[in-house]
Amino acid sequence: MTGGGETRDVETGDVDPVLGETADRLLAKASTADAVEAAEAEGWCSAVWEPLAEAGFPWISVSEEAGGAGGTLADAMAVLRCVGRHAAPVPLAETGVLGGWLAEAAGFSIPEGPVSVVPDPGALQLDSGRVRGEAVVAWGRHASAIHALVAAEGVWLVLAARPAQLSITPGTNLAGEPRDRAVFDVPLVDVLHAEAPVGIDGDALRRRGALSRVALAAGALEALGDLTVEYAHQRHQFGRPIAAFQAVQHHLVTVAQAVARASMAADLAVRALSRGDAAFGVAAARVVTDGAAAEATRAAHQAHGAMGVTREYRLHQYSRRLWAWSHEYGSSRWWRRSLGATVAAGGADALFATITR
């Protein structure tokens, strides 16, 4: 993997098409329906993680100087869309986009294996020289390090704890992906830590995390849409495909519209965060994408009928992930309030410019 992102236009979010094609081809081969099902039962999927790691995909957007794979944030988000499109059960968002970002900012070495991140910046506190608190973290039991931000006397500290230093209880989200409860009660001096530079704070982590879920959801919605259209044309009733019936066509249109909205929202949010002016863009993208996911999954399951709720059919691997991701890095209600606060803070005179910029 090269750092070719340095030569592309970071502000517009341009991505090398070969990058997405390569990730898509690799995941199409590795992240099959059976592999995803097995990962849900076992809690990990080496068959998907290892080829991605060998190609450097988990560390895209982390500079080569810091030990990453290079590339831009837009490159990383393009890969995350492929991860969502194939329901790949691997912590790519946590390892590079979030954990690698924190590690590079703090000057830490980049871990070789998967990384987990404490998603809530307020989950941990410093108390008498100890880091205390608990949080639900993605793939915590499999992580080589768990990174976190902790507020300390007017500054933010970046921490990198070893799972062995914590008490970790296995758990899962609605999609069966590992979401483990990690309890911190460790002396600060025993944890790798450094003061975060300006711009690396709780708000930045929450926005970056939310954007990762927007990208994953955009990819999952694309796959859900393709699966629904394919089924509607293959399934026949009364001598013709169900796609010919007006009621089913309505569901297909609903899904297609939701996919388009989520895709556009993801693209615009990546550009906003790449420019550094993301308070409005990421909040709007999260609200739009969560709404699109709710509409699309409902319509897709309606179009599939009973087939949509069978374990053997792949639709649930997308819909359950979409429902689970909508509750991570802030709920839809939280982001709606954030969006409203951002608009209100700008005042009435800035409303039109805020919406149209």
N, C-alpha and C positions, 0 to 999 in steps of 0.2 A: 504494500500500500504506500503510495507516495503522498507528499504534501502538496499535490497539485492545486489544492484549493487556494493557495497563495496567488495564483495567476488568474483566478476567476473573480467575478464581481460579487463580493460578499454582500453588498447592500441589496442586490436584486435577488439573492438566493439562488443563483444559477448553479446547476449541479451537472457534473459529468455524467451523461446518460449511460456510459459503460459501467459506472459504479452501481447504479440501480439494476441494470441488466444482470450483472455478475451476482449480486446479492439475491436477486429473484431466482436466478437459475440454481444457485446453490441451495436455497431454501426449498425450492420446489422438489428437489431431490431428497433433502434430509428431513424436512418438517412435514411428513405425511400425516394423514389422519391417524394412522396406527401409532406413529411415533408420539404424537401429541397426547393420545389416549394413554399410552404407556407412561409418559412423563407425569401425567396427573396421578397415576397410581403410585409411582416410585418417587416423585418429588424432584427429579432431575432428569436431564436428557443430554448425555454426552454426545450422542449421535448428531445432535444439532449444534451444540456449543463448540465442539472441537473443530469442525471445518470452518466455522465462522472465526474462531480465535486464530486458527492457522493462517487465515487470509487477512487478519488484522482488523476485521470489521468492528469488534467491540470498542476499539480505541480510536475510531475516527472522530475528529474534532479536537483531539488532544495532540498538541504539537509533537513533532518528531524529536525536538530538543528535550522535551520533558519525558520522552519514552513512549509516546503514543504513535498513532499511525498517520498523523497529519490530516489535512482536509479541513473543511469548514463546518459550521453548525448546520448549514443547509445539506451538506453531504450526509451528515449523521442522521438528520431527520428523514432523508430519502431512504436510508437503510432501515430506519425504524418503521417506515410505511411498509416496506417489504416484510419486516418481522410481523407486523399486524396482518398483512395480507395472507400470510401462511400460518397464522396463529402459533408462531414459533415460541416454545416454552423456554426462553432464555433471557437473562437479565442484561440485555444490551443497553437499554436506557440507563440503568443504574451504573453499569461498569464504566462507560465512557462519558456520555452526555452529562451525567450528574457526578458520579464518584471521581472520574478522571478529571473533570473540570475543577472540582474542589481540591484534588491532590495537586494539580498543576498550579493553581492559584496559591496554595500554601507552600509550594516548593518540595512536596513529598515525592518520593519515587513512585512510579506507577506500578501497582501490583500486577503480577502476571495472570492471575486467575480472575474469576468473577468478583465483583464488588457490590456491596449493598450500601444503601444510604438511608439515614433517618429522615423521613419525608417532612416531618413537622419541626420547624426551627425552634418551637417553644417546648418541645418534649423533654429536653434535657436542661439541667441547671447545674451551676457550680455551687457547692455547699461545703464550706469548711475545707476547701482544697480537694474535694471529691466531685466527680461527675456522677450525677444521680438522675434517674428518670427511666422511663420505659417507652417503647415505641414498637409499632408493627412495621417490620422491614421486609423488603422483597428478597427472597432467596437467602435469608440471613444464615441459615445452617450450612450453606454451601459457599459462603463468601470467604475470600482470602483476607478481606478487611471490611469494616463497616465504618463509613464516613459520616460525619455529622457537623452541623454548625451549632455553636453554643454561645449565647450572649454572656459577656463578661465585662463589667465596668465600662460600659460605653463602646466596647468593640465586639467584634465577632471572632471567635476562635474556630478554626477548622480542626477537627479531631479525626484520627484514624485508629480505631480500636480493633484488636484481634478478637474474633468470635470466642476464643478460649477465655478471654477476660470477662465475658458476659454470661448471663444466664439466658439461654435461648430455648423457647418452647415452640415446637413446630406448629404451624397452622396453615390455612389456605384461604384464598379469596373465593368468590363465587365461581370463578372459572377453574378452580382447582390448582392455581398457581401458588407456590410457596409464599406465604405471608406470615413470617414468624415473629413472635413477641420476644424482643430483646430487652432485658433489664440491665441498666447500667448502675453500678455502684463501685467505682474504681478511682483510685487517686489520680489526679490530673497528671502528676509527674510520671505515672506509669503508662500514659497514653501519648502516642505521637500527636503533637499539637503545634499550631502556629497561628499567629494573628492573621486574619483574613485581610487582603488588600481592599481598598475602596471599591465598592461595586459588588463585592461578594458578601451578601447578607441574606437574611431570612426571606425577604421579598424576592430576591433574585433566584434563590433556590426554588421557591414555590412556583414562580413563573416558568422556570426552566423545566421543572417536573411536570407542570400542567401541559406545557408544550409537547413534552415527550408523549403524554397520553393522547393529545390531539393527533399527533402523527401516527401513533399506533392505531387509534380508532379510525383514522382516514383510510389506512390500509385494510383494516378488517371490514370496513363498510364496502370497500371495492369488491372484496372477495364475497361478502354476503350478497351483494347485488348480482354478481356474475352467477353465483350458485342459484339464486332465485329465478333469474331469467332462464338459465339452462333447464331447471326443473319444470318451469311453466311451459316450455316448448316440448319437453320430452313426455310429460305426463298427459295422457289422453283420457277424455271422458266424452261419451256420446259420439265417438268417432272422430273427434278432433282435439288438438292440444288445448289445454286449459288456458293458455295464453290468448286464445281467440275469444274468451269470454270477457265481457265488459268489466265485471266485478274484479276479475284477476288482473286485467289491464290497469285498473285503478291502483291496485297494490304495487304493480311493477313501476308505474309512474311515481308513486310515493317513494319507493326505494331509490329510484334513479335521481330524483330531486334531492333526497337526503345525501346521497353519495356526492353529488356535485357541490352541495353546500359545504360539506365537511372538507372536501378536497381544496376548495377555494379558501376556506378559513385557515387550513393548515399552511398553505402557501403564503398567505398574507401575514400570518403570525410569525413564521420563520423570518420573513423579511424584516418585520418590526423588531424582533429580538436581535437580529444580526446588526441592525442599526443602533441598538441600545435603547430605543424608545418603545418599550413594550407594555407599559401599564394598560393601555387601551387595547392594543392588538391581541395580546395573549388572552386577556379576559373575554374579549368578544369572541375569539376563536373557540374558547372553552365552552361558552354558553351556546354558540351555534352548533358545535360538534355534539355536545351532550343532547341537545334537542333533536338533532339529526339521527343520532343513535337510537333514541327512544322511538321515533317515528319509523325508522327503517326496520328495526327488529320486529316491531309489532306487525308491520305490513308483510314482512318476509315470512313470518310464522303463519299469518293468515293465508298467504298464497300457498304455502306448503301443506297446510292442513295437518293431519295426524303425523305425516312423515317428519315434520319439523320438530317433533318432540321425542323422536326415537334416538337412543344412544348411538346406534350404528351410523346414523346420518350426520354429516359434518356441520350442519347449520348451528348446532348448539355450541360448537367450539368458537364460533365468532360471536354469537349473540351474548353468551355468558361473559366473554371477555369485555365486550362493549359495556355491559352493565357494571362489571367490576371496576373497570378503569375510570368510569364516570364518578367514582367515589374516592379516587386517589388524588392527592395534591389539591385538595379542596373540592367540595361538592358543587353541583351546579348552582345551588342557592348561594353558596359563599361567593362564587365568581360573579353572579348577577349583582350581588351587593357591592362587590369590588368595582364592577363596571359602572354602576350607578354613582358610586363615590367619586370615581375618576371624572366622570362627566360633570357632576355637580361642582367639583373643585375647580373646574375650568370656567364655570360661570356661563350665563346665557349667551354672552357675546361670542364665546368660543365653541358653542355647540356644533354649528355647521362645519367649522374647520376640523373639529375633533372627529366627526363622523366621516368626513370625506377625504381626509389626508391619507 
